[in-house]
């Protein structure tokens, strides 16, 4: 074949290859040509060019397994984090959710609150709800009633439906009430959380499934504001013989939880008890329950568990 014809054929092949390559690249996702209807491959191509909407779309698609993407929390975390750091309030909310639920990463309320707060500051309404919720109910980590009140107002202002009818909180001072023990012993607790006293005694015979504890009465020393949600969280701590959980291989001589007392219903008693659910919990000896308000001991009662 003459050299001129050969060169002409090579040039033609190069031109065709260049045209095909350009056409393929252009059709696979032109930078800036974003659509919610893009395929997963097209969305990935666009996201890897730095397109913000495409990056958030992958954050969402991989987190929930939507729109042609498999649920992949590792990839979701990657894209959520990229967009969250760029200030996308929706990605910040999803990243906060992953930390709050322990999805792909270890559960971490501090990190969750950090990202939820950034999103809430950027006017994401559900994030406002979560910031309120964490300040209001996560007693062991992020509890702060004043900050909860602020974010409740913000969420109501921006129309969060779950909070539109919520009353502001009013934390009752620990010195404004007393707690009196009314009935102690073994109880039956039904599925509706109704407590029935079976035997009044501080000596409790060990049996799997029983609940032992006491009924408590509140005595308030001052009138309450009816326009507020009047409450106080009480820390409930049980001390007991050493208990070893075989699943975690951890041993503890105490456990604690929280009891939130609603002073709108202060005339109604409330109950504090311990259910012997597992065999490894059924240890004889002295068990003590203590109720604290802001680290002030309000009430204590001893029980003796016997075989």
C-alpha positions in Angstrom: 0.0 0.0 0.0 1.4 3.4 -0.9 2.7 5.5 2.0 0.3 8.4 1.4 -2.7 6.1 1.5 -1.5 4.5 4.7 -0.9 7.9 6.4 -4.4 9.0 5.2 -6.0 5.9 6.8 -4.1 6.3 10.1 -5.2 10.0 10.2 -8.8 9.0 9.5 -8.7 6.4 12.3 -7.3 8.9 14.8 -10.1 11.4 13.8 -12.8 8.8 14.2 -11.3 7.7 17.6 -11.2 11.3 18.8 -14.7 12.0 17.7 -16.0 8.8 19.4 -14.1 9.5 22.6 -15.3 13.1 22.8 -18.9 12.0 22.2 -18.7 9.3 24.9 -17.2 11.7 27.4 -19.7 14.3 26.7 -22.7 12.0 26.9 -21.5 10.4 30.1 -22.1 13.5 32.1 -21.2 16.9 31.1 -20.0 19.0 34.0 -22.8 21.2 35.2 -25.5 19.2 33.4 -27.1 17.8 36.5 -30.4 16.0 36.7 -32.0 13.9 39.4 -32.7 11.3 36.7 -29.1 10.6 36.0 -28.1 6.9 36.2 -25.7 5.8 39.0 -22.7 5.7 36.6 -23.5 9.2 35.3 -23.9 10.5 38.8 -20.6 9.0 39.9 -18.9 10.5 36.9 -20.3 13.9 37.6 -19.5 13.7 41.4 -15.9 12.8 40.7 -15.6 16.0 38.7 -16.5 17.9 41.9 -20.2 18.6 41.2 -21.9 19.4 44.5 -25.4 18.2 43.7 -24.1 15.0 42.4 -22.0 14.4 45.5 -24.9 14.9 47.8 -27.1 12.7 45.6 -24.6 9.9 46.0 -24.6 10.5 49.8 -28.3 10.0 49.8 -28.5 7.2 47.3 -25.9 5.0 49.0 -27.2 5.7 52.5 -30.7 4.5 51.7 -30.1 2.3 48.6 -32.2 4.5 46.3 -32.3 5.4 42.6 -30.3 2.4 41.3 -27.6 2.5 44.0 -27.1 -0.4 46.4 -27.1 0.5 50.1 -23.4 1.1 50.9 -22.7 3.0 54.1 -19.0 3.3 53.4 -19.6 5.1 50.1 -22.5 7.0 51.7 -20.2 8.2 54.5 -17.5 9.2 51.9 -19.8 11.4 49.9 -21.8 12.8 52.9 -18.6 13.8 54.6 -17.3 15.5 51.4 -20.5 17.6 51.0 -20.9 18.2 54.8 -17.5 19.8 54.9 -18.5 22.0 52.0 -21.5 23.2 54.0 -24.4 21.3 52.4 -27.0 21.3 55.2 -28.7 18.1 53.9 -25.4 16.2 53.8 -24.6 17.5 57.3 -27.9 16.2 58.6 -27.3 12.8 57.0 -23.8 12.6 58.4 -25.1 13.6 61.9 -27.7 10.8 61.5 -24.9 8.2 60.7 -23.0 9.2 63.9 -26.2 9.2 65.9 -27.3 5.8 64.8 -23.8 4.3 64.6 -24.1 3.6 60.8 -20.7 2.6 59.4 -19.0 4.6 62.2 -19.1 4.1 65.9 -22.1 5.7 67.6 -20.9 9.1 68.8 -23.4 11.7 70.2 -20.7 14.4 70.2 -20.0 14.1 66.5 -23.7 13.7 65.8 -24.5 16.9 67.6 -21.7 18.7 65.9 -23.1 18.0 62.4 -26.7 18.4 63.3 -25.9 21.8 64.8 -24.1 22.9 61.6 -27.1 21.8 59.6 -29.5 23.5 62.0 -27.5 26.7 61.8 -27.8 26.5 58.0 -31.7 26.3 58.5 -32.3 22.6 58.0 -35.5 22.0 59.9 -35.2 18.4 60.8 -31.7 19.1 62.1 -33.2 21.7 64.3 -35.5 19.0 65.7 -32.6 16.7 66.3 -30.5 19.3 68.1 -33.5 20.1 70.3 -34.0 16.4 70.9 -30.4 15.7 71.9 -30.2 18.7 74.2 -33.6 17.7 75.8 -33.4 14.0 76.1 -29.8 12.7 75.8 -29.1 13.0 79.6 -25.8 11.2 79.7 -24.1 13.1 77.0 -25.6 16.3 75.6 -28.3 17.4 78.0 -28.8 21.2 78.2 -32.3 22.5 78.9 -31.5 26.1 77.9 -30.1 25.1 74.5 -33.0 22.8 74.0 -35.5 25.6 74.6 -33.6 27.8 72.0 -33.7 25.1 69.3 -37.4 24.3 70.1 -38.2 27.9 69.3 -36.1 27.8 66.1 -37.8 24.6 64.9 -41.2 26.0 65.6 -40.3 29.2 63.8 -39.3 27.2 60.7 -42.3 24.9 60.9 -41.1 21.6 62.2 -44.4 19.7 62.5 -43.4 17.4 65.3 -42.8 20.4 67.6 -45.4 23.0 66.6 -47.7 22.3 69.6 -44.9 21.6 72.2 -44.8 23.7 75.3 -41.6 25.3 76.5 -39.8 23.3 79.3 -39.5 24.5 82.8 -37.0 22.6 84.9 -38.3 22.2 88.5 -35.8 23.2 91.1 -34.7 20.2 93.3 -35.5 22.2 96.5 -39.1 22.6 95.4 -40.3 19.1 96.0 -39.9 16.0 98.2 -40.1 12.3 97.4 -41.8 9.8 99.8 -41.8 6.1 99.4 -45.4 4.7 99.6 -45.3 0.9 98.8 -42.2 -1.3 98.3 -41.9 -4.9 97.3 -42.5 -7.2 94.4 -44.6 -6.0 91.4 -46.3 -7.3 88.3 -45.8 -4.9 85.4 -48.1 -5.5 82.4 -47.5 -4.5 78.7 -49.2 -1.1 79.4 -46.8 -0.3 82.2 -49.4 -0.8 84.9 -47.9 -1.8 88.2 -49.6 -4.2 90.6 -48.1 -4.9 94.1 -47.8 -8.6 94.6 -46.0 -8.7 98.0 -45.1 -5.9 100.2 -41.6 -6.7 101.6 -38.0 -5.5 101.5 -37.0 -9.2 101.3 -37.4 -10.4 97.7 -37.3 -14.0 96.7 -35.3 -14.4 93.5 -37.3 -15.4 90.5 -36.6 -14.7 86.8 -39.0 -12.2 85.4 -40.1 -10.5 88.6 -39.8 -6.7 89.2 -39.0 -5.4 92.6 -39.1 -1.7 93.6 -41.4 0.9 95.0 -44.2 3.3 94.4 -43.2 7.0 95.1 -45.2 10.1 95.8 -44.2 13.7 95.0 -44.8 16.6 97.4 -44.4 20.0 95.7 -43.6 23.1 97.8 -44.7 25.7 95.3 -47.3 26.4 92.6 -46.5 25.5 89.1 -46.8 27.5 85.9 -49.6 25.9 83.9 -48.3 27.4 80.6 -45.1 25.4 80.8 -44.1 21.8 80.7 -42.9 21.4 84.3 -40.6 18.5 84.8 -37.4 17.3 86.3 -35.2 14.4 85.3 -34.2 12.1 88.2 -31.2 9.9 88.0 -32.0 6.4 89.2 -29.0 4.3 90.4 -29.0 0.7 91.5 -26.1 -0.7 93.5 -26.0 -4.5 93.8 -23.6 -7.5 94.1 -21.2 -7.8 91.1 -23.1 -8.9 88.0 -21.2 -10.3 85.0 -22.8 -10.1 81.6 -21.6 -13.2 79.6 -22.2 -11.5 76.3 -19.8 -8.6 77.0 -17.8 -10.3 79.7 -18.1 -7.1 81.7 -18.7 -6.9 85.5 -20.5 -4.1 87.2 -21.8 -3.4 90.7 -24.1 -0.6 89.7 -26.4 0.5 86.9 -28.3 3.7 86.3 -31.0 5.2 84.2 -33.3 8.2 84.2 -36.9 8.8 85.3 -38.5 12.0 84.0 -41.1 13.3 86.4 -44.0 15.3 84.9 -45.2 17.8 87.5 -48.4 18.4 85.6 -49.4 15.1 87.0 -47.7 15.5 90.3 -50.7 14.0 92.2 -50.1 10.7 90.5 -47.5 8.3 91.9 -44.6 7.0 89.9 -42.8 3.7 90.1 -39.1 2.7 90.2 -38.1 -0.9 89.8 -35.6 -3.5 88.6 -36.7 -6.5 86.5 -34.7 -9.6 86.8 -34.6 -10.5 83.1 -31.5 -12.6 82.8 -30.2 -15.4 85.0 -26.9 -13.7 85.5 -28.7 -10.8 87.2 -30.2 -13.1 89.9 -27.6 -12.5 92.6 -28.6 -12.7 96.3 -27.5 -9.9 98.6 -28.3 -6.2 99.3 -29.6 -4.2 96.4 -30.0 -0.4 96.9 -31.9 2.1 94.8 -31.1 5.8 94.9 -32.8 8.8 93.3 -30.8 11.9 92.5 -31.8 15.4 91.3 -28.8 17.3 90.1 -26.5 15.0 92.1 -28.6 15.7 95.3 -29.7 12.4 96.9 -33.5 12.6 97.2 -34.5 9.1 98.2 -32.9 5.7 98.9 -34.3 2.2 99.7 -32.6 -1.1 100.4 -33.8 -4.5 99.3 -32.5 -7.9 100.3 -32.6 -10.6 97.5 -32.7 -14.2 98.8 -32.7 -17.6 97.0 
